[in-house]
Amino acid sequence: MSVKSSHAAADEPIGVAVVGAGYWGPNLVRNFQASTEFRLRWLCDLDVGRAERVLGGYSTVGATDDLAAVLADETVRAVAIATPAGTHLQVAMAALRAGKHVLVEKPLAASSAQGRELVAEAERRGLSLMCDHTYCYTPAVLRIRDLLHGGELGELQYLDSVRINLGLVQRDIDVMWDLAPHDLSILDFVLPPGVVPVSVAAHGADRIGAGRACVAYLTLHLNTGAIAHIHVNWLSPVKIRTTIIGGSKRTLVWDDLNPSQRLSIFDRGVDVASTEELGDEQRRDMLVSYRSGDMIAPALTEREALRTMVEEYARSIRSGTPALTDGRSGLRVIAILEAASQSLADGGRRVDLDEWATV
Ligand SMILES: NC(=O)c1ccc[n+]([C@@H]2O[C@H](COP(=O)([O-])OP(=O)(O)OC[C@H]3O[C@@H](n4cnc5c(N)ncnc54)[C@H](O)[C@@H]3O)[C@@H](O)[C@H]2O)c1
């Protein structure tokens, strides 16, 4: 293998190594191998046999358990980390210090303090640090972002997200840390510029004695007066993945379990005329009107989210600009989860997200 500078020619595929060959790592392997932007050089796992099995007998990609050797390889310019969250700081920091661009699976790190260290290191070195918030790269969420940023729904009034099913009760994290990162990363991704959460309150329960919340409700207040609610639950016999986004002009319903009509946009809602000169009774009786217009279901192309995510990683590396889901977005998600845990422990007290705005 020839040794190249880490500042390789702009049109050359970017040498990449995947670390972690467990459940999720093989999905990254498959998408890097399918991309013309990248050349997969290594798959690294503490269990080298697992890495070899993922690659198969005829692969020219190296399988190894030696991260230091991977990081010493100058043909590797980028690393993608799919190891457990508790190892993200150590593996990602080693990669950044070796001068590699880094993609980290969600969550960015095990705590916001650790996430901050990674963001600071990447910025100091001018390297791309990206967090794989996979849902953000689905055609549905990309469209929702366009609609909200483009003002087609009007001003955001509320967002209501339900992510419930009979889930695997995790041994180390509660249902909030297991499922809500998806909703929080989506919220972070779709909110129009300048609209930010300012507080979170979380309520939860563990009625099966699992030792951690199995059902939880997060309420976030936004700086505009809008509200976001997230319901996550491991104990529901039915699976629901539905988000409703109410805007002043239209309301969007995203049903991720309905492939033939994931998005529906309703020109239906409630309007209230100006009430300044009226008393309370008149206000209630006269000025609320109901709009009952059309519903449209936008056509979405079916495209694997990880394929788009991998392309965004390449774009970020080549352009030297932050990825759509950069390290800071990963940090914001962790900051909300930490504040939500604080609230849960405090009986649902509303916790301000002062820090969030500065991330
Ligand atoms: N984006 C998504 O939708 C999505 C889905 C599932 C998992 N994930 C994330 O992917 C990450 C991995 O999750 P998983 O379910 O694949 O875990 P896993 O336990 O199945 O696999 C982790 C692998 O990492 C290896 N490993 C651990 N420490 C290592 C180290 N220091 N160096 C090299 N290899 C090491 C283990 O041997 C194991 O093979 C987590 O951060 C998880 O949250 C993301």
The ligand as an SDF file (V2000), in Angstrom:
LIG
                    3D

 44 48  0  0  0  0  0  0  0  0999 V2000
  -27.1940    5.5860   13.9310 N   0  0  0  0  0  0  0  0  0  0  0  0
  -28.0020    4.6450   14.3990 C   0  0  0  0  0  0  0  0  0  0  0  0
  -29.1930    4.5860   14.1020 O   0  0  0  0  0  0  0  0  0  0  0  0
  -27.4290    3.6140   15.3100 C   0  0  0  0  0  0  0  0  0  0  0  0
  -28.0510    2.3630   15.4680 C   0  0  0  0  0  0  0  0  0  0  0  0
  -27.4730    1.4350   16.3410 C   0  0  0  0  0  0  0  0  0  0  0  0
  -26.3200    1.7600   17.0410 C   0  0  0  0  0  0  0  0  0  0  0  0
  -25.7600    2.9890   16.8700 N   0  0  0  0  0  0  0  0  0  0  0  0
  -24.5590    3.3860   17.6190 C   0  0  0  0  0  0  0  0  0  0  0  0
  -23.4450    2.6530   17.1420 O   0  0  0  0  0  0  0  0  0  0  0  0
  -22.5130    2.4550   18.2100 C   0  0  0  0  0  0  0  0  0  0  0  0
  -22.2120    0.9530   18.3060 C   0  0  0  0  0  0  0  0  0  0  0  0
  -23.4140    0.2760   18.6490 O   0  0  0  0  0  0  0  0  0  0  0  0
  -23.5970   -1.2900   18.3220 P   0  0  0  0  0  0  0  0  0  0  0  0
  -25.0030   -1.5990   18.6370 O   0  0  0  0  0  0  0  0  0  0  0  0
  -23.0440   -1.6120   16.9730 O   0  0  0  0  0  0  0  0  0  0  0  0
  -22.6310   -1.9460   19.4410 O   0  0  0  0  0  0  0  0  0  0  0  0
  -22.0570   -3.4180   19.4620 P   0  0  0  0  0  0  0  0  0  0  0  0
  -21.7740   -3.7140   20.9040 O   0  0  0  0  0  0  0  0  0  0  0  0
  -22.9140   -4.3510   18.6780 O   0  0  0  0  0  0  0  0  0  0  0  0
  -20.6660   -3.3170   18.6720 O   0  0  0  0  0  0  0  0  0  0  0  0
  -19.5750   -2.5830   19.1490 C   0  0  0  0  0  0  0  0  0  0  0  0
  -18.2890   -3.1890   18.6000 C   0  0  0  0  0  0  0  0  0  0  0  0
  -17.2170   -2.3250   18.9640 O   0  0  0  0  0  0  0  0  0  0  0  0
  -16.1070   -3.1260   19.3530 C   0  0  0  0  0  0  0  0  0  0  0  0
  -15.2660   -2.3050   20.2140 N   0  0  0  0  0  0  0  0  0  0  0  0
  -15.5340   -1.8790   21.4690 C   0  0  0  0  0  0  0  0  0  0  0  0
  -14.5360   -1.0680   21.9150 N   0  0  0  0  0  0  0  0  0  0  0  0
  -13.6350   -0.9880   20.8920 C   0  0  0  0  0  0  0  0  0  0  0  0
  -12.4120   -0.3070   20.7400 C   0  0  0  0  0  0  0  0  0  0  0  0
  -11.9080    0.4470   21.7130 N   0  0  0  0  0  0  0  0  0  0  0  0
  -11.7410   -0.4490   19.5720 N   0  0  0  0  0  0  0  0  0  0  0  0
  -12.2420   -1.2330   18.5740 C   0  0  0  0  0  0  0  0  0  0  0  0
  -13.4050   -1.8970   18.6800 N   0  0  0  0  0  0  0  0  0  0  0  0
  -14.0900   -1.7740   19.8150 C   0  0  0  0  0  0  0  0  0  0  0  0
  -16.7410   -4.3330   20.0300 C   0  0  0  0  0  0  0  0  0  0  0  0
  -15.8320   -5.4370   20.0220 O   0  0  0  0  0  0  0  0  0  0  0  0
  -17.9650   -4.5630   19.1720 C   0  0  0  0  0  0  0  0  0  0  0  0
  -17.7150   -5.4570   18.1080 O   0  0  0  0  0  0  0  0  0  0  0  0
  -23.1620    3.0620   19.4560 C   0  0  0  0  0  0  0  0  0  0  0  0
  -22.6750    4.3660   19.6390 O   0  0  0  0  0  0  0  0  0  0  0  0
  -24.6370    3.0770   19.1010 C   0  0  0  0  0  0  0  0  0  0  0  0
  -25.3580    4.0940   19.8070 O   0  0  0  0  0  0  0  0  0  0  0  0
  -26.2730    3.9050   16.0170 C   0  0  0  0  0  0  0  0  0  0  0  0
  1  2  1  0
  2  3  2  0
  2  4  1  0
  4  5  1  0
  4 44  2  0
  5  6  2  0
  6  7  1  0
  7  8  2  0
  8  9  1  0
  8 44  1  0
  9 10  1  0
  9 42  1  0
 10 11  1  0
 11 12  1  0
 11 40  1  0
 12 13  1  0
 13 14  1  0
 14 15  2  0
 14 16  1  0
 14 17  1  0
 17 18  1  0
 18 19  2  0
 18 20  1  0
 18 21  1  0
 21 22  1  0
 22 23  1  0
 23 24  1  0
 23 38  1  0
 24 25  1  0
 25 26  1  0
 25 36  1  0
 26 27  1  0
 26 35  1  0
 27 28  2  0
 28 29  1  0
 29 30  1  0
 29 35  2  0
 30 31  1  0
 30 32  2  0
 32 33  1  0
 33 34  2  0
 34 35  1  0
 36 37  1  0
 36 38  1  0
 38 39  1  0
 40 41  1  0
 40 42  1  0
 42 43  1  0
M  CHG  2   8   1  16  -1
M  END
$$$$
